[in-house]
């Protein structure tokens, strides 16, 4: 028989965020990927590339929304059900929910 798990058994679900475009410091450098729905189609399983980036300034201001290597990202608005594995530290927009801090037991 298959064992069932709750998502909370393996990690925490977070919804992405878009840093304010009114603050130019948020987009002053291409320090971190900013994953959006089209990035799922441009990548295969791993979200290695993005068309959008944010600065370290923006990344540091939203520490509770960080995604890390091997977190799971899932599109949940518009195009629903795309799944990708995060390649390195980044954030996603609010159309994406992610399972973070995956317990590796």
N, CA, C and O atoms as CSV, one atom per row, in Angstrom:
chain,resi,resn,atom,element,x,y,z
A,1,UNK,N,N,0.851,-1.175,0.000
A,1,UNK,CA,C,0.000,0.000,0.000
A,1,UNK,C,C,0.904,1.247,0.000
A,1,UNK,O,O,1.935,1.280,0.670
A,2,UNK,N,N,0.502,2.242,-0.746
A,2,UNK,CA,C,1.234,3.499,-0.800
A,2,UNK,C,C,1.057,4.287,0.482
A,2,UNK,O,O,-0.033,4.345,1.050
A,3,UNK,N,N,2.145,4.890,0.927
A,3,UNK,CA,C,2.070,5.739,2.108
A,3,UNK,C,C,1.695,7.148,1.664
A,3,UNK,O,O,2.246,7.654,0.687
A,4,UNK,N,N,0.772,7.779,2.365
A,4,UNK,CA,C,0.340,9.131,2.042
A,4,UNK,C,C,1.028,10.121,2.956
A,4,UNK,O,O,1.264,9.844,4.133
A,5,UNK,N,N,1.347,11.277,2.402
A,5,UNK,CA,C,1.971,12.344,3.167
A,5,UNK,C,C,1.183,13.624,2.979
A,5,UNK,O,O,0.583,13.844,1.927
A,6,UNK,N,N,1.185,14.455,3.987
A,6,UNK,CA,C,0.673,15.809,3.868
A,6,UNK,C,C,1.823,16.666,3.347
A,6,UNK,O,O,2.988,16.366,3.610
A,7,UNK,N,N,1.510,17.714,2.620
A,7,UNK,CA,C,2.564,18.605,2.148
A,7,UNK,C,C,3.366,19.143,3.327
A,7,UNK,O,O,4.579,19.324,3.223
A,8,UNK,N,N,2.702,19.397,4.435
A,8,UNK,CA,C,3.412,19.916,5.612
A,8,UNK,C,C,4.424,18.917,6.168
A,8,UNK,O,O,5.304,19.300,6.940
A,9,UNK,N,N,4.314,17.633,5.786
A,9,UNK,CA,C,5.296,16.640,6.196
A,9,UNK,C,C,6.612,16.784,5.434
A,9,UNK,O,O,7.666,16.361,5.909
A,10,UNK,N,N,6.536,17.382,4.253
A,10,UNK,CA,C,7.750,17.471,3.435
A,10,UNK,C,C,8.288,18.888,3.279
A,10,UNK,O,O,9.451,19.069,2.921
A,11,UNK,N,N,7.458,19.894,3.543
A,11,UNK,CA,C,7.933,21.266,3.405
A,11,UNK,C,C,6.843,22.273,3.717
A,11,UNK,O,O,5.787,21.931,4.249
A,12,UNK,N,N,7.121,23.519,3.374
A,12,UNK,CA,C,6.207,24.626,3.608
A,12,UNK,C,C,5.778,25.207,2.265
A,12,UNK,O,O,6.608,25.369,1.371
A,13,UNK,N,N,4.501,25.520,2.113
A,13,UNK,CA,C,4.004,26.122,0.872
A,13,UNK,C,C,4.049,27.637,1.009
A,13,UNK,O,O,3.567,28.204,1.990
A,14,UNK,N,N,4.639,28.282,0.003
A,14,UNK,CA,C,4.632,29.750,-0.050
A,14,UNK,C,C,4.135,30.190,-1.413
A,14,UNK,O,O,4.286,29.472,-2.402
A,15,UNK,N,N,3.548,31.358,-1.459
A,15,UNK,CA,C,3.129,31.992,-2.696
A,15,UNK,C,C,4.134,33.076,-3.030
A,15,UNK,O,O,4.578,33.818,-2.154
A,16,UNK,N,N,4.492,33.163,-4.302
A,16,UNK,CA,C,5.464,34.159,-4.729
A,16,UNK,C,C,4.958,35.586,-4.576
A,16,UNK,O,O,3.831,35.823,-4.141
A,17,UNK,N,N,5.812,36.521,-4.943
A,17,UNK,CA,C,5.514,37.947,-4.809
A,17,UNK,C,C,6.254,38.704,-5.897
A,17,UNK,O,O,7.345,38.309,-6.308
A,18,UNK,N,N,5.664,39.783,-6.356
A,18,UNK,CA,C,6.344,40.665,-7.298
A,18,UNK,C,C,6.798,41.911,-6.555
A,18,UNK,O,O,5.970,42.673,-6.057
A,19,UNK,N,N,8.113,42.124,-6.476
A,19,UNK,CA,C,8.597,43.360,-5.837
A,19,UNK,C,C,8.066,44.586,-6.593
A,19,UNK,O,O,7.903,44.547,-7.812
A,20,UNK,N,N,7.807,45.641,-5.877
A,20,UNK,CA,C,7.245,46.851,-6.475
A,20,UNK,C,C,8.102,47.348,-7.638
A,20,UNK,O,O,9.316,47.509,-7.517
A,21,UNK,N,N,7.442,47.583,-8.754
A,21,UNK,CA,C,8.145,48.160,-9.902
A,21,UNK,C,C,8.326,49.668,-9.726
A,21,UNK,O,O,9.070,50.292,-10.484
A,22,UNK,N,N,7.659,50.254,-8.742
A,22,UNK,CA,C,7.809,51.677,-8.458
A,22,UNK,C,C,9.178,51.995,-7.856
A,22,UNK,O,O,9.695,53.101,-8.006
A,23,UNK,N,N,9.749,51.008,-7.176
A,23,UNK,CA,C,11.067,51.189,-6.578
A,23,UNK,C,C,12.119,50.635,-7.543
A,23,UNK,O,O,12.273,49.420,-7.664
A,24,UNK,N,N,12.821,51.502,-8.208
A,24,UNK,CA,C,13.807,51.116,-9.221
A,24,UNK,C,C,14.946,50.288,-8.643
A,24,UNK,O,O,15.591,49.538,-9.377
A,25,UNK,N,N,15.208,50.407,-7.342
A,25,UNK,CA,C,16.260,49.609,-6.709
A,25,UNK,C,C,15.958,48.107,-6.769
A,25,UNK,O,O,16.874,47.285,-6.748
A,26,UNK,N,N,14.671,47.755,-6.842
A,26,UNK,CA,C,14.293,46.346,-6.914
A,26,UNK,C,C,14.768,45.669,-8.191
A,26,UNK,O,O,14.940,44.451,-8.234
A,27,UNK,N,N,14.978,46.473,-9.234
A,27,UNK,CA,C,15.343,45.923,-10.541
A,27,UNK,C,C,16.635,46.551,-11.075
A,27,UNK,O,O,16.880,46.539,-12.282
A,28,UNK,N,N,17.448,47.090,-10.190
A,28,UNK,CA,C,18.655,47.808,-10.609
A,28,UNK,C,C,19.780,46.881,-11.063
A,28,UNK,O,O,20.674,47.312,-11.791
A,29,UNK,N,N,19.749,45.621,-10.648
A,29,UNK,CA,C,20.758,44.634,-11.046
A,29,UNK,C,C,20.079,43.300,-11.302
A,29,UNK,O,O,18.979,43.050,-10.809
A,30,UNK,N,N,20.729,42.457,-12.063
A,30,UNK,CA,C,20.216,41.116,-12.351
A,30,UNK,C,C,20.880,40.093,-11.429
A,30,UNK,O,O,21.569,39.184,-11.891
A,31,UNK,N,N,20.666,40.252,-10.128
A,31,UNK,CA,C,21.346,39.411,-9.146
A,31,UNK,C,C,20.676,38.055,-8.933
A,31,UNK,O,O,21.360,37.054,-8.720
A,32,UNK,N,N,19.335,38.014,-8.990
A,32,UNK,CA,C,18.597,36.784,-8.729
A,32,UNK,C,C,17.502,36.593,-9.769
A,32,UNK,O,O,16.887,37.557,-10.224
A,33,UNK,N,N,17.266,35.334,-10.140
A,33,UNK,CA,C,16.173,35.033,-11.072
A,33,UNK,C,C,14.830,35.346,-10.408
A,33,UNK,O,O,14.649,35.181,-9.201
A,34,UNK,N,N,13.906,35.799,-11.239
A,34,UNK,CA,C,12.538,36.073,-10.826
A,34,UNK,C,C,11.660,35.194,-11.712
A,34,UNK,O,O,11.321,35.574,-12.833
A,35,UNK,N,N,11.294,34.016,-11.205
A,35,UNK,CA,C,10.603,33.001,-11.987
A,35,UNK,C,C,9.145,33.401,-12.226
A,35,UNK,O,O,8.420,33.760,-11.298
A,36,UNK,N,N,8.738,33.328,-13.499
A,36,UNK,CA,C,7.360,33.619,-13.923
A,36,UNK,C,C,6.869,32.450,-14.787
A,36,UNK,O,O,7.662,31.589,-15.170
A,37,UNK,N,N,5.589,32.417,-15.089
A,37,UNK,CA,C,4.979,31.304,-15.824
A,37,UNK,C,C,5.739,30.942,-17.116
A,37,UNK,O,O,5.986,29.756,-17.333
A,38,UNK,N,N,6.120,31.885,-17.976
A,38,UNK,CA,C,6.824,31.499,-19.210
A,38,UNK,C,C,8.139,30.746,-18.967
A,38,UNK,O,O,8.608,30.025,-19.848
A,39,UNK,N,N,8.726,30.908,-17.800
A,39,UNK,CA,C,9.982,30.214,-17.503
A,39,UNK,C,C,9.802,28.703,-17.410
A,39,UNK,O,O,10.760,27.959,-17.623
A,40,UNK,N,N,8.606,28.237,-17.099
A,40,UNK,CA,C,8.359,26.794,-17.064
A,40,UNK,C,C,8.482,26.198,-18.458
A,40,UNK,O,O,9.021,25.104,-18.627
A,41,UNK,N,N,7.985,26.914,-19.450
A,41,UNK,CA,C,8.034,26.413,-20.822
A,41,UNK,C,C,9.441,26.506,-21.405
A,41,UNK,O,O,9.829,25.673,-22.224
A,42,UNK,N,N,10.197,27.502,-20.993
A,42,UNK,CA,C,11.546,27.712,-21.518
A,42,UNK,C,C,12.549,26.729,-20.932
A,42,UNK,O,O,13.621,26.534,-21.504
A,43,UNK,N,N,12.232,26.119,-19.827
A,43,UNK,CA,C,13.115,25.164,-19.153
A,43,UNK,C,C,12.459,23.793,-19.188
A,43,UNK,O,O,11.256,23.683,-19.427
A,44,UNK,N,N,13.216,22.784,-18.959
A,44,UNK,CA,C,12.632,21.454,-18.846
A,44,UNK,C,C,12.241,21.220,-17.403
A,44,UNK,O,O,11.390,21.940,-16.880
A,45,UNK,N,N,12.812,20.272,-16.765
A,45,UNK,CA,C,12.468,19.957,-15.387
A,45,UNK,C,C,13.002,20.997,-14.406
A,45,UNK,O,O,12.317,21.370,-13.454
A,46,UNK,N,N,14.232,21.463,-14.643
A,46,UNK,CA,C,14.871,22.410,-13.726
A,46,UNK,C,C,14.693,23.843,-14.195
A,46,UNK,O,O,14.850,24.135,-15.381
A,47,UNK,N,N,14.368,24.736,-13.277
A,47,UNK,CA,C,14.206,26.154,-13.588
A,47,UNK,C,C,15.571,26.832,-13.508
A,47,UNK,O,O,15.884,27.544,-12.553
A,48,UNK,N,N,16.376,26.585,-14.549
A,48,UNK,CA,C,17.757,27.098,-14.586
A,48,UNK,C,C,17.835,28.528,-15.092
A,48,UNK,O,O,18.753,29.261,-14.725
A,49,UNK,N,N,16.893,28.937,-15.927
A,49,UNK,CA,C,16.945,30.245,-16.582
A,49,UNK,C,C,15.656,31.012,-16.356
A,49,UNK,O,O,14.604,30.433,-16.084
A,50,UNK,N,N,15.761,32.313,-16.473
A,50,UNK,CA,C,14.588,33.175,-16.360
A,50,UNK,C,C,14.758,34.375,-17.281
A,50,UNK,O,O,15.875,34.811,-17.558
A,51,UNK,N,N,13.659,34.888,-17.739
A,51,UNK,CA,C,13.686,36.123,-18.536
A,51,UNK,C,C,13.683,37.357,-17.645
A,51,UNK,O,O,13.905,38.471,-18.121
A,52,UNK,N,N,13.432,37.161,-16.355
A,52,UNK,CA,C,13.287,38.282,-15.430
A,52,UNK,C,C,14.223,38.113,-14.240
A,52,UNK,O,O,14.485,37.003,-13.778
A,53,UNK,N,N,14.718,39.255,-13.759
A,53,UNK,CA,C,15.655,39.247,-12.634
A,53,UNK,C,C,15.319,40.378,-11.664
A,53,UNK,O,O,14.688,41.372,-12.021
A,54,UNK,N,N,15.763,40.187,-10.433
A,54,UNK,CA,C,15.647,41.236,-9.417
A,54,UNK,C,C,17.030,41.490,-8.824
A,54,UNK,O,O,17.968,40.716,-9.019
A,55,UNK,N,N,17.123,42.582,-8.106
A,55,UNK,CA,C,18.390,42.943,-7.466
A,55,UNK,C,C,18.530,42.248,-6.101
A,55,UNK,O,O,17.552,41.744,-5.549
A,56,UNK,N,N,19.736,42.232,-5.579
A,56,UNK,CA,C,19.986,41.737,-4.228
A,56,UNK,C,C,19.184,42.562,-3.226
A,56,UNK,O,O,18.692,42.028,-2.232
A,57,UNK,N,N,19.052,43.855,-3.482
A,57,UNK,CA,C,18.264,44.738,-2.627
A,57,UNK,C,C,16.837,44.186,-2.462
A,57,UNK,O,O,16.344,44.063,-1.340
A,58,UNK,N,N,16.186,43.857,-3.567
A,58,UNK,CA,C,14.818,43.325,-3.516
A,58,UNK,C,C,14.786,41.950,-2.855
A,58,UNK,O,O,13.915,41.664,-2.033
A,59,UNK,N,N,15.741,41.108,-3.221
A,59,UNK,CA,C,15.813,39.748,-2.680
A,59,UNK,C,C,15.919,39.779,-1.158
A,59,UNK,O,O,15.234,39.022,-0.469
A,60,UNK,N,N,16.765,40.641,-0.643
A,60,UNK,CA,C,16.970,40.729,0.805
A,60,UNK,C,C,15.734,41.236,1.541
A,60,UNK,O,O,15.520,40.882,2.701
A,61,UNK,N,N,14.922,42.055,0.886
A,61,UNK,CA,C,13.733,42.625,1.532
A,61,UNK,C,C,12.592,41.617,1.676
A,61,UNK,O,O,11.672,41.831,2.466
A,62,UNK,N,N,12.646,40.523,0.920
A,62,UNK,CA,C,11.550,39.545,0.952
A,62,UNK,C,C,12.076,38.150,1.320
A,62,UNK,O,O,11.824,37.173,0.614
A,63,UNK,N,N,12.794,38.078,2.413
A,63,UNK,CA,C,13.443,36.831,2.839
A,63,UNK,C,C,12.459,35.682,3.024
A,63,UNK,O,O,12.828,34.523,2.834
A,64,UNK,N,N,11.221,35.978,3.388
A,64,UNK,CA,C,10.239,34.918,3.612
A,64,UNK,C,C,9.678,34.341,2.309
A,64,UNK,O,O,8.828,33.452,2.350
A,65,UNK,N,N,10.135,34.829,1.163
A,65,UNK,CA,C,9.665,34.350,-0.141
A,65,UNK,C,C,10.777,33.703,-0.960
A,65,UNK,O,O,10.582,33.408,-2.139
A,66,UNK,N,N,11.931,33.482,-0.354
A,66,UNK,CA,C,13.063,32.906,-1.083
A,66,UNK,C,C,12.806,31.452,-1.460
A,66,UNK,O,O,12.231,30.679,-0.693
A,67,UNK,N,N,13.245,31.112,-2.649
A,67,UNK,CA,C,13.261,29.724,-3.098
A,67,UNK,C,C,14.717,29.286,-3.186
A,67,UNK,O,O,15.605,30.084,-3.489
A,68,UNK,N,N,14.944,28.006,-2.916
A,68,UNK,CA,C,16.307,27.480,-2.892
A,68,UNK,C,C,16.409,26.230,-3.753
A,68,UNK,O,O,15.398,25.652,-4.149
A,69,UNK,N,N,17.623,25.826,-4.033
A,69,UNK,CA,C,17.884,24.652,-4.857
A,69,UNK,C,C,17.023,23.480,-4.386
A,69,UNK,O,O,16.940,23.186,-3.194
A,70,UNK,N,N,16.390,22.828,-5.346
A,70,UNK,CA,C,15.552,21.643,-5.170
A,70,UNK,C,C,14.171,21.913,-4.585
A,70,UNK,O,O,13.413,20.965,-4.380
A,71,UNK,N,N,13.811,23.176,-4.307
A,71,UNK,CA,C,12.420,23.474,-3.970
A,71,UNK,C,C,11.562,23.188,-5.200
A,71,UNK,O,O,12.063,23.201,-6.324
A,72,UNK,N,N,10.288,22.934,-4.992
A,72,UNK,CA,C,9.366,22.598,-6.076
A,72,UNK,C,C,8.438,23.780,-6.330
A,72,UNK,O,O,7.765,24.254,-5.415
A,73,UNK,N,N,8.402,24.259,-7.583
A,73,UNK,CA,C,7.541,25.383,-7.965
A,73,UNK,C,C,6.407,24.857,-8.845
A,73,UNK,O,O,6.628,24.019,-9.720
A,74,UNK,N,N,5.185,25.360,-8.605
A,74,UNK,CA,C,3.995,24.902,-9.331
A,74,UNK,C,C,3.174,26.115,-9.742
A,74,UNK,O,O,2.824,26.953,-8.911
A,75,UNK,N,N,2.870,26.200,-11.041
A,75,UNK,CA,C,2.035,27.321,-11.497
A,75,UNK,C,C,0.600,27.079,-11.036
A,75,UNK,O,O,0.098,25.957,-11.115
A,76,UNK,N,N,-0.058,28.139,-10.554
A,76,UNK,CA,C,-1.381,27.950,-9.956
A,76,UNK,C,C,-2.429,28.940,-10.444
A,76,UNK,O,O,-3.592,28.843,-10.054
A,77,UNK,N,N,-2.038,29.891,-11.291
A,77,UNK,CA,C,-2.988,30.859,-11.845
A,77,UNK,C,C,-2.686,30.997,-13.327
A,77,UNK,O,O,-1.523,30.949,-13.729
A,78,UNK,N,N,-3.711,31.166,-14.137
A,78,UNK,CA,C,-3.486,31.270,-15.586
A,78,UNK,C,C,-3.197,29.890,-16.132
A,78,UNK,O,O,-4.115,29.090,-16.312
A,79,UNK,N,N,-1.953,29.601,-16.394
A,79,UNK,CA,C,-1.527,28.261,-16.798
A,79,UNK,C,C,-1.317,27.462,-15.522
A,79,UNK,O,O,-0.389,27.734,-14.760
A,80,UNK,N,N,-2.172,26.481,-15.288
A,80,UNK,CA,C,-2.162,25.750,-14.029
A,80,UNK,C,C,-1.479,24.395,-14.195
A,80,UNK,O,O,-1.693,23.692,-15.182
A,81,UNK,N,N,-0.658,24.046,-13.214
A,81,UNK,CA,C,-0.108,22.700,-13.161
A,81,UNK,C,C,1.290,22.498,-13.706
A,81,UNK,O,O,1.792,21.374,-13.687
A,82,UNK,N,N,1.942,23.555,-14.195
A,82,UNK,CA,C,3.341,23.402,-14.587
A,82,UNK,C,C,4.160,23.189,-13.328
A,82,UNK,O,O,3.923,23.840,-12.310
A,83,UNK,N,N,5.121,22.279,-13.393
A,83,UNK,CA,C,5.959,21.975,-12.235
A,83,UNK,C,C,7.414,22.097,-12.643
A,83,UNK,O,O,7.810,21.635,-13.713
A,84,UNK,N,N,8.211,22.724,-11.779
A,84,UNK,CA,C,9.639,22.835,-12.024
A,84,UNK,C,C,10.414,22.736,-10.724
A,84,UNK,O,O,9.904,23.053,-9.649
A,85,UNK,N,N,11.652,22.292,-10.842
A,85,UNK,CA,C,12.540,22.195,-9.694
A,85,UNK,C,C,13.474,23.399,-9.730
A,85,UNK,O,O,14.112,23.670,-10.748
A,86,UNK,N,N,13.550,24.106,-8.633
A,86,UNK,CA,C,14.363,25.318,-8.544
A,86,UNK,C,C,15.847,24.936,-8.628
A,86,UNK,O,O,16.300,24.014,-7.950
A,87,UNK,N,N,16.584,25.651,-9.459
A,87,UNK,CA,C,17.992,25.359,-9.698
A,87,UNK,C,C,18.911,26.036,-8.679
A,87,UNK,O,O,19.907,25.452,-8.252
A,88,UNK,N,N,18.572,27.275,-8.290
A,88,UNK,CA,C,19.379,28.023,-7.329
A,88,UNK,C,C,18.522,29.103,-6.683
A,88,UNK,O,O,17.354,29.257,-7.037
A,89,UNK,N,N,19.082,29.848,-5.746
A,89,UNK,CA,C,18.304,30.852,-5.021
A,89,UNK,C,C,17.621,31.823,-5.982
A,89,UNK,O,O,18.246,32.344,-6.907
A,90,UNK,N,N,16.325,32.059,-5.748
A,90,UNK,CA,C,15.537,32.954,-6.599
A,90,UNK,C,C,14.239,33.283,-5.868
A,90,UNK,O,O,14.048,32.895,-4.716
A,91,UNK,N,N,13.356,34.000,-6.549
A,91,UNK,CA,C,11.975,34.172,-6.086
A,91,UNK,C,C,11.059,33.914,-7.271
A,91,UNK,O,O,11.521,33.795,-8.406
A,92,UNK,N,N,9.769,33.828,-7.008
A,92,UNK,CA,C,8.789,33.676,-8.079
A,92,UNK,C,C,7.695,34.717,-7.905
A,92,UNK,O,O,7.565,35.339,-6.850
A,93,UNK,N,N,6.911,34.893,-8.968
A,93,UNK,CA,C,5.795,35.827,-8.833
A,93,UNK,C,C,4.603,35.136,-8.167
A,93,UNK,O,O,4.663,33.946,-7.859
A,94,UNK,N,N,3.536,35.879,-7.950
A,94,UNK,CA,C,2.392,35.393,-7.189
A,94,UNK,C,C,1.537,34.378,-7.942
A,94,UNK,O,O,0.577,33.858,-7.374
A,95,UNK,N,N,1.854,34.080,-9.202
A,95,UNK,CA,C,1.143,33.040,-9.936
A,95,UNK,C,C,1.714,31.654,-9.656
A,95,UNK,O,O,1.252,30.653,-10.206
A,96,UNK,N,N,2.721,31.613,-8.797
A,96,UNK,CA,C,3.423,30.360,-8.515
A,96,UNK,C,C,3.424,30.096,-7.015
A,96,UNK,O,O,3.757,30.967,-6.211
A,97,UNK,N,N,3.041,28.868,-6.658
A,97,UNK,CA,C,3.183,28.387,-5.284
A,97,UNK,C,C,4.348,27.411,-5.269
A,97,UNK,O,O,4.582,26.701,-6.247
A,98,UNK,N,N,5.070,27.376,-4.173
A,98,UNK,CA,C,6.242,26.507,-4.094
A,98,UNK,C,C,6.259,25.760,-2.769
A,98,UNK,O,O,5.768,26.244,-1.749
A,99,UNK,N,N,6.837,24.567,-2.817
A,99,UNK,CA,C,7.099,23.802,-1.601
A,99,UNK,C,C,8.567,24.032,-1.280
A,99,UNK,O,O,9.453,23.625,-2.031
A,100,UNK,N,N,8.811,24.691,-0.153
A,100,UNK,CA,C,10.165,25.062,0.236
A,100,UNK,C,C,10.618,24.285,1.469
A,100,UNK,O,O,9.819,23.626,2.134
A,101,UNK,N,N,11.881,24.374,1.752
A,101,UNK,CA,C,12.463,23.715,2.914
A,101,UNK,C,C,12.095,22.239,2.930
A,101,UNK,O,O,11.674,21.695,3.950
A,102,UNK,N,N,12.261,21.616,1.791
A,102,UNK,CA,C,11.895,20.218,1.658
A,102,UNK,C,C,12.763,19.378,2.588
A,102,UNK,O,O,13.991,19.457,2.570
A,103,UNK,N,N,12.083,18.570,3.402
A,103,UNK,CA,C,12.790,17.690,4.336
A,103,UNK,C,C,13.389,16.535,3.552
A,103,UNK,O,O,12.679,15.826,2.839
A,104,UNK,N,N,14.675,16.351,3.681
A,104,UNK,CA,C,15.354,15.287,2.947
A,104,UNK,C,C,15.687,14.156,3.924
A,104,UNK,O,O,16.803,14.044,4.431
A,105,UNK,N,N,14.689,13.340,4.159
A,105,UNK,CA,C,14.843,12.225,5.125
A,105,UNK,C,C,15.088,10.944,4.385
A,105,UNK,O,O,15.244,9.893,5.007
